[in-house]
Amino acid sequence: MTITYRAAEIAAEDLNEAPLAQPTAEPLSGEITTRSQVFFHTEEQNIKSGTWECEPGESRWEFMTRGEVIYVLSGRMTVVEDGGEPVELTAGSSAVFPVGWCGNWTVHETLRKVYVIYGA
């Protein structure tokens, strides 16, 4: 089976909207709106892939039981791992947040990414 989609071309209103909340992340700057769609997941839910969009704001992320690989389609954010230096991610950037990664994400411009989440 091959699953294809053009995440950058999906209208925001066609994605599922929800406030950012635990267990995904903790908003630090008030309510943050997210939009997403899952395109693939294993039966065990230990691998999941899709697209995710987030409005500007700051949030706390702790990847204690899962990791995530992302590719930024649009927007801009800065991520800072606890004890680390800030890293800016923009369209075309890829990042890996391995199991155990903890830090803050600050979305400066509405961010859209493709992601793969994997379990520990």
C-alpha positions as CSV (number, residue, x, y, z in Angstrom):
1,M,0.0,0.0,0.0
2,T,1.3,3.5,-0.9
3,I,-0.2,6.5,0.8
4,T,0.3,9.9,-0.9
5,Y,-0.8,13.4,0.0
6,R,0.2,17.0,-0.6
7,A,0.2,18.4,2.9
8,A,1.2,21.9,1.8
9,E,-1.9,22.1,-0.4
10,I,-4.5,21.1,2.1
11,A,-6.6,24.1,3.2
12,A,-6.4,24.9,6.9
13,E,-10.2,24.6,7.2
14,D,-10.0,21.0,5.9
15,L,-7.8,20.0,8.9
16,N,-9.1,19.0,12.4
17,E,-8.8,22.0,14.7
18,A,-8.0,21.7,18.4
19,P,-6.3,23.6,21.1
20,L,-2.7,22.5,21.9
21,A,-2.8,20.6,25.1
22,Q,-1.3,17.7,27.1
23,P,-0.2,15.0,26.4
24,T,1.2,16.6,23.2
25,A,2.5,19.8,24.8
26,E,1.8,22.4,27.4
27,P,1.0,25.9,26.1
28,L,3.0,28.6,27.9
29,S,1.5,31.7,26.2
30,G,-2.2,31.2,26.4
31,E,-4.4,29.0,24.2
32,I,-2.7,28.0,20.9
33,T,-4.8,26.7,18.0
34,T,-3.5,23.6,16.1
35,R,-4.9,21.9,13.0
36,S,-3.9,18.4,11.9
37,Q,-4.7,15.3,9.9
38,V,-3.3,11.8,10.4
39,F,-2.6,10.0,7.1
40,F,-1.0,6.8,8.4
41,H,-0.8,4.9,11.7
42,T,0.1,1.4,12.6
43,E,-2.5,-0.8,14.3
44,E,-0.5,-0.6,17.5
45,Q,-0.4,3.3,17.2
46,N,3.4,3.2,17.8
47,I,4.1,4.9,14.4
48,K,1.9,7.8,13.2
49,S,2.4,10.2,10.3
50,G,0.5,13.3,9.0
51,T,0.5,17.0,8.8
52,W,0.2,19.5,11.7
53,E,-0.3,23.3,11.7
54,C,0.2,25.6,14.7
55,E,-0.6,29.2,15.3
56,P,2.0,31.4,17.0
57,G,2.8,30.9,20.6
58,E,5.2,29.3,23.1
59,S,4.9,25.7,24.4
60,R,6.7,23.2,26.4
61,W,7.4,19.7,24.9
62,E,8.6,16.6,26.6
63,F,9.2,13.6,24.4
64,M,9.4,11.0,27.2
65,T,7.7,8.0,25.6
66,R,7.9,8.9,21.9
67,G,10.1,10.7,19.4
68,E,9.3,12.8,16.3
69,V,10.8,13.6,13.0
70,I,9.5,16.7,11.2
71,Y,9.8,18.5,7.9
72,V,8.7,22.1,8.0
73,L,6.5,23.1,5.0
74,S,5.9,26.7,5.9
75,G,6.2,29.2,8.8
76,R,9.0,29.7,11.4
77,M,9.7,28.5,14.9
78,T,12.6,28.4,17.3
79,V,13.2,25.3,19.4
80,V,15.4,25.3,22.5
81,E,16.3,22.0,24.1
82,D,16.8,22.2,27.9
83,G,20.4,23.4,28.4
84,G,20.9,23.9,24.7
85,E,21.1,26.7,22.2
86,P,18.1,28.1,20.2
87,V,17.6,26.5,16.7
88,E,15.4,28.3,14.1
89,L,13.4,26.1,11.8
90,T,11.9,27.4,8.6
91,A,10.4,26.0,5.4
92,G,12.6,23.3,4.2
93,S,14.1,22.5,7.6
94,S,14.1,19.0,9.1
95,A,14.5,18.1,12.7
96,V,14.5,15.1,14.9
97,F,13.2,15.2,18.5
98,P,14.4,11.8,19.9
99,V,12.9,10.1,22.9
100,G,14.0,12.0,26.0
101,W,14.1,15.5,24.3
102,C,12.7,18.2,26.5
103,G,12.5,21.9,25.7
104,N,10.4,24.8,24.4
105,W,9.0,25.6,20.9
106,T,8.2,29.2,20.0
107,V,6.2,29.4,16.8
108,H,6.7,32.9,15.3
109,E,4.7,32.5,12.1
110,T,1.9,29.9,11.6
111,L,3.9,26.6,11.1
112,R,2.9,23.7,9.0
113,K,4.9,20.5,9.1
114,V,4.8,16.9,8.0
115,Y,5.6,14.6,10.9
116,V,6.4,11.0,11.8
117,I,5.9,10.1,15.5
118,Y,7.4,6.8,16.7
119,G,7.1,5.0,20.1
120,A,9.9,4.1,22.4
